[in-house]
Amino acid sequence: MAPSAITPPATPEVKPIPHVSKASQQPPTASMGTKRKIICFSDFDGTIFMQDTGHILFNAYGCGSARREVLDQQIKSGERSFKDVSEEMWGSLDVPFVDGFEALKSELEMDQDFKTFHAFCLNNHIPFNVISAGLKPVLRAVLDHFIGEEASANIDIVANDAEIDADGHTWKPVWRHQNELGHDKAMSINEYKVQANIESEDGTIPMIIFIGDGVSDLPAAREADVLFARRGLALEDYCVANQLPYIAYDTFADIQREIVKIARIDDKKTQGEGLPSNFNPRANLWRRASSKTAMPLFAAMTPREEKMFVWPEQFSEPVQQQAEPGALKAVA
């Protein structure tokens, strides 16, 4: 089955979700009033939710935790592809969707600040897209339950589809892409970029943000201007070891605060105010090229590393270690 193209969401015309801050440290959800368009892509398992939806189902109703660990190791060693192993895991399930979903409801824990962050995105007209290697029907049901169907409807889920029979004897992924990943997150983001209205109100290209936790998020992270990595997990470890710019986060409140800082600093730059001494001088060229005529060619020719350095003061300090040439490209 050929993968369907991503339809970029229009600027959300929705009512802001009311939010009452429970503590002074909670960042406000009000509009920032900045001009440059921001687009968010986020992983799901381990990022929005602390646990993995597939692992919960496989452990309870499928191959079991012992076999799953063997299969995970086969992916890491390169013995088998992610797609091949995932088909075995999902194919091992024998449970009706409704019963499996009950296990997800009882075991999943959502990031404590995700609801507030989503309200912030809505109030600032920031499209928020889940991009996942999981199954879309599962992820949609989880979001509907944990944040409500009205709020969930404003989140575009870019994931694999699924064929699940009524009795739950057959769970078959319908892959977005016909490659070893099944769903190439980098390809999905680029499909979005091609089809989206990529200009902001001031004529500049939008800021692409990616939020993740694992090394499997690296293909998508390469396509982002700003990368958020959950603190202490595999994605942060890889970024540190390979000197990749990123911002560490513990909860989505940290992400929200950093986005506000970055957006306001960026807004001052685009309005012609002076650049700080540690601001990458190439950023001026990047911004001048962000116009109707120059942007597509320039963006295509600009390495991701240069785009991410547009906001260097917001990123973690790199460790004094040289990355292996091509190391990022080698990670699936």
N, C-alpha and C positions, 0 to 999 in steps of 0.2 A: 504494500500500500504506500503510495507516495505521500510524503508528509504534507500536511496543509500549511499554508503560509500563516504567519502570525498577523493578525489584524491589529494594528496599533490602536490603543484606546484613545478616543477623543478626550479633550480636556474635560475632566469630570464636572458635570453639572449636577451636583448633589448637595444636599443639605449637610453642613458640617455636623460631625458627631459631637454632642455636648460632652464636656469633660470637666470634672471638678478635681483640681489637684489635691491629692491626699497629703502631700508633704512639700515643704518649701524647695526641696531639691528636684522636684518634678519640673522639667522644662515646660514652658507654655506651648500651647498648640496653635496660637494665633498666627495669622499670616505674617511672613517676614517682610513683605513689601519689596522684595528684590526682583530684578527683571529677568535674569537668565533662567531659562527653563531647566528644570532638574528632572531626571528620570531615574527611578530606583528599580533595581533588580535584586531579588533576594533568594537565597537558597531556602529550603523549607525545613528538612530534617536536621536537627542540631543547631538550627539558626533561629527560626521563629518558634520552633518547639525543641525542647531539650533532648527528646528521644527520637528514634527513627521509626516512622510508621511501619515500614516494611519489616523491620526487625521484631517489632511487637507481634505482628501477624505470623511471621515465620516461626517464632519461638513457641507460640501458643497453638497454632493450627496447621503448621507446615513441617518443614524439614527439621525443626528444632535447633536449639542454640549450638549444639556440638557440630552438627553438619554445616550450619551457617558459618561458623568460624573457619572451618576447612575451606569452604567456598570463598570466603573473604580473602583468605591467604592465597588462593589460586589467582585471584585478581591481582593482588599485590605483587606476586612473583612473576606475573605475565604468562602463566601457564594457560589461562583461559581469559577471554575477553569479558568485560563488564556485562555486555549484552547477553552472552552465552550463560554466564553464571546467574544473572538476574532471571532469565527465562526458567532456569531450574528452580530457583527460589519461589517465584510466583506460581510456577506450575505445581509446586508441592502443596499448595493450600487446598484444603477441603473444608470450607466453611461458608455458609451464606453470608452475603455482604453485611446484612443487618447484624448478625451475631459477631462478625469480626469487628464491626464498628463499635460495638459495646466494649470490647477490650481496649480499643483506642481511646474511647472516652474516659475510661477508668485509669489508664496508665500514662497518657500524654500530659505533659506540663508545658504550658505556653510561657514564653518569655514575659516576665511580669510587666514590662513596659511596652509591649507590642501594640496594645490597643491605643494607648496614648500616641505612639508614633504614627499609627495609621490615621488617627484623627488629624495630626499635624500635616500629614501628606495631603489629606483631603482639603484642609483649609488653605494649603499653599498650592493647590492644583498640581501636585506632584504625582504622576502616574506611578503606581506601585505594582510591580509584576513579580509573582513567584516564578522562579525558574528552577525546575527540579527534575531529577532522574526517576522520580516516583511515578505513581499512577494518578492521573488527574481526578477520576471519580473519588478516590480515597481522600486526596488533599482537599477537594471542594467540600466534601462532607465534614471533614475536620474543621475547616474554617467556618462553615455555616454554624456548626455547633458551638465553637469557642468564642466567636466574635459576633455571631448573629448573621442571618441571611442578608439583611440590608447592607451591612458593612462589607460582608464577603463579596457581594455582587460588584463592588468597586475594585476588586483585585483580579487582575488577569492572571490565570494560571497557565504557564507554558510548561507542559509536561507530557509524558506519554499517555495515550489513551489506554483503554482496557476492554476486553470482552470477558464478562463474568456471567456464567449461567445462573439461572434462578436458584438452583440448589447449592451453588457454590462449589461444585465439583471441579469446575474448570476456571482458572484465572489465567488469562493470556494477555500479556502486554501487546499493545499496538504501538510500535516504535515510531517516534517522530522522524528519525533519520536512519538510513540504511548503512550504518557503519558499526564499528565495534563498540561504540558507546551507546548506541540506541537512541540517545538524545544528546547531541553535541550542543552544549550550552553556549559555546562561543558562536556557533552557527546561528542559533536562535536569536542571540542579541544582534548579530549583524543583519539578520532578516528583518528584525524590528527597525534597526537604523535605516535600512533602505526604504522601508514603507512608511515610516513615521514622518510627521512634519518636523524636520530636524532644526528648524530655525526658532530662536526665541524672539520675543517682541522687539528686542533691540538689534536683531539681525545676527546675533552670535549663535554659535552652535550650542546645544544643551550640554549640561554636565551629566555624565553617565556615572551612576554610583552602583557598586555591587557589594552585597553583604553576604558573607559566607563563614564557614567554619572548617572545611576539610580540603585536602589536596585535590579532590575531585572537582572543586570549584575553580581551580586555576585556569582552565580554558576560558571560562566566562570572565574571570577576573582580569585576564589579559586585555579584554575589550573595554574595560572601564577606565574612567579618569581618576576615580577615587575608590580605593578598596578598603572595606572594613572587614577585619578578621577577628573572630571571637577569641578572646584572650586565653592562652594556655592550651589551645588545640592545634591540630595538625597544620591548618592553613597559616597560622601565625608562625609556627616553627619553621615552615618552609620559607616564608617571607624573610625571616631573620637570617636563616642560613644562606639565602641567596641574594641578600641585600635588595629586596623588592620593597618599594614604598608601600606603607599600609597604615591604617589607624586601628589600634586595638580597642575592643569594646567588651564590656561585661553584660550590658543589657541594651535594649533599643533606646533607652534614655540617653546613654552615652553617644549613640549614633546621632540622635536628634540634636543634641547640643553641638556636636562637631559640624553637622550640616549647616546649622545656623551661623556658626563662626565662619565657615568656608564661604557660604553664600554672601555674607555681608562684606567680607574682605574682597571677594571677587567683584561685588557690585561697585565698590569704591574704585577698583582698578579700571573697570569698564567705563566709569564716569570721568576718567582722566586724572584721578588723584595719584600722588606719587607712590612709587613702589618701594617697599622696604628693602633694606640693603641685602637681605638674604633671598629676595625674590628672583626666581630664574629669569634672566634677561630674555631668554627665548620665548617666554610667555607673551611678551608684547607682539612678537611676530605671529605667534599662534592666534592671538586675538585679532590682529589686523587681517589675518587671512580668513577669519570666521565671518565671511560675507556670502551673499548669494552666489557670486561668481567664483570666488576663490576657495570656498570651504570644501566642496567635495574632493577636489584633487589634492588639496593640502592635507585634509584629514586622512586620505588614503595613503599619503606618503610619509606621514608623521609617525615615528615609532611610539608605541604606547608609553614607554618610559619617559619620553619628553612630555607627553600630555599630562602624565601624573605629576610631573615636577612643576606644573603650573601652580600648585598649592603646596610648596615644599615645607612651609612653616607649620603645616597641619599634620605632617607625617612623622612617624617614629624615626629616631636616629638609626641609620643603618649600622650593622655591626662591621667590624674591620675584618671582613672575610671576602675573598673574591669568589664570585659565582662561577660555576662551571659553564663554559660557553655552550649555549643551546640547552641549558638545563631545564628551563621553563618549557620549551617546546617538547621536551622528551617526556613530560609528565602527562598522563592521560587523565 
